Amino acid sequence: MASARAMTSTRLLCLFNATAAGSIKTLARTGCRVCLTRNMSSSPPRLQGCMSAWIIDQYGSNGVLKYTEETTVPTISSATEVMIKVHAVSLNPLDVAMRGGYGAKLLKLRRDPLSVMDNDTEFPLILGRDLSGVVVDCGSGVTHFALGDEVWAAVPPWKQGSLAEYVTLTEYEVSHKPKVLSHIEAASIPYVANTSLSALVNGGGLCRDSSSNKRVLITGGSGGVGTFAIQLLKAWGAHVTVTCSQNAVGLVRGLGADEVLDYTAGDVVEQLEMMEKFDVVFDGVGGDTEEWAMGLLKPWSGAKYVTLVTPLLLNTDSMGLLDGTLNAGFSLQSKAIQSLLSSGVFYRWGFYAPDGPALDEVSKLVDAGKILPVVEAQFSFTQVPQAFQKLEKGHARGKTVVRVAEEDDRQTEELVQDSSTETVESVQETAKQS
């Protein structure tokens, strides 16, 4: 109820904003800040300028994860940013890799281009790429979001992550959360959605209008990316074949896969070679997959092999920024030329690319019932190390989610509601005086 009242107040605010004069518009835009000020001042003293978060101050195994209540609350630093109170976060294999230092050199350069000239440390770092939460502050130029909006987002890997009470992102990296999902369910989707869309659209050349009856093979289809990609492709009308282990067959069939092959039972490559060839192979496994998967594609017909397992960050970590980038670029170019000349097949790399507008389209599919969240396990915010341990075991059957906000959710929503009411009353009063 509190959330619904907050949304009603937000709509009233927008109405006054649309009908009042310039000074009223300025007040309406800055109304979001009332919420943050009230929320922070109503919180315990430790939260006046700090928040709880899980950080790392060195790279390594699970032992480097540290809980702190002294992390500085992120601030709005540009007109297009929004601050989000995080309710839930999901973990991804990327988080485990980044904890160990994966991509450290390139990501540090992306955070601060001048870091190549000095030895400044990138620590402390907050991990976590997915989130679902509520907007509590807005920059003056934000047009798509308002105080109290429920949102979801995927955090760029060069920004501080979502395993914290608050996150600040640009409005272009954020999307309105699907209405039919809880925060826990919603947190399971943004990263895998942005990764799948980036790979399938940019790499595979697929989209809603071009996927009908296209044959797509997904290797490793039971994890987060795989379970999302199956549903997305089926919503687009594609024919989907998936490889997975025996105990995940029921899951991927339930998500709509047309054909499912158990890679633990017999020679899966031999079985695939007996099938009609594919238009796209979406590889989330890597290793020797490309050695046999390229031959499964339709020759000389624009077919594409797209892999998420690329050497770019590994190379820059081990060889340095310049040598690593050049080596990775040469590898991509040579494989692309070889596959194109030998069989007319395109060889592509897929990357995680946070994109708020893309999530808007996913939200519509979720609300229409065409994409379901797949949550395998839940952990409280105090159990983040256990959540990482679960993820490291592999053989995922969906996503692992961390509940960040629990007991204080209702209090926060009430504070948002109270602040919204105060802002609307201020707008009314100013309108009378104008």
Stockholm file with secondary structure:
# STOCKHOLM 1.0

chainA/1-434         MASARAMTSTRLLCLFNATAAGSIKTLARTGCRVCLTRNMSSSPPRLQGCMSAWIIDQYGSNGVLKYTEETTVPTISSATEVMIKVHAVSLNPLDVAMRGGYGAKLLKLRRDPLSVMDNDTEFPLILGRDLSGVVVDCGSGVTHFALGDEVWAAVPPWKQGSLAEYVTLTEYEVSHKPKVLSHIEAASIPYVANTSLSALVNGGGLCRDSSSNKRVLITGGSGGVGTFAIQLLKAWGAHVTVTCSQNAVGLVRGLGADEVLDYTAGDVVEQLEMMEKFDVVFDGVGGDTEEWAMGLLKPWSGAKYVTLVTPLLLNTDSMGLLDGTLNAGFSLQSKAIQSLLSSGVFYRWGFYAPDGPALDEVSKLVDAGKILPVVEAQFSFTQVPQAFQKLEKGHARGKTVVRVAEEDDRQTEELVQDSSTETVESVQETAKQS
#=GR chainA/1-434 SS CHHHHHHHHHHHHHHHHHHSCHHHHHHHHTTHHHHHHHHHHTSCGGGSSEEEEEEESSCSSGGGCEEEEEEECCCCCSTTEEEEEEEEEEECHHHHHHHTTTTHHHHHHHHCGGGGGSCCCCCSEECCCEEEEEEEEECTTCCSCCTTCEEEEECCTTSCCSSBSEEEEEGGGEEECCTTSCHHHHTTSHHHHHHHHIIIIIITCCCTTTCTTCEEEEESTTSHHHHHHHHHHHHTTCEEEEEECGGGHHHHHHTTCSEEEETTSSCHHHHHHTSCCBSEEEESSCTTHHHHHGGGBCTTTTCEEEESCCSHHHHHHHHCHHHHHHHHHHHHHHHHHHHHHHHSCEEEECCCCCCHHHHHHHHHHHHTTSSCCCEEEEEEGGGHHHHHHHHHTCCCSSEEEEECCCTTHHHHHHHHHHHHHHHHHHHHHHHHHC
#=GC SS_cons         CHHHHHHHHHHHHHHHHHHSCHHHHHHHHTTHHHHHHHHHHTSCGGGSSEEEEEEESSCSSGGGCEEEEEEECCCCCSTTEEEEEEEEEEECHHHHHHHTTTTHHHHHHHHCGGGGGSCCCCCSEECCCEEEEEEEEECTTCCSCCTTCEEEEECCTTSCCSSBSEEEEEGGGEEECCTTSCHHHHTTSHHHHHHHHIIIIIITCCCTTTCTTCEEEEESTTSHHHHHHHHHHHHTTCEEEEEECGGGHHHHHHTTCSEEEETTSSCHHHHHHTSCCBSEEEESSCTTHHHHHGGGBCTTTTCEEEESCCSHHHHHHHHCHHHHHHHHHHHHHHHHHHHHHHHSCEEEECCCCCCHHHHHHHHHHHHTTSSCCCEEEEEEGGGHHHHHHHHHTCCCSSEEEEECCCTTHHHHHHHHHHHHHHHHHHHHHHHHHC
//
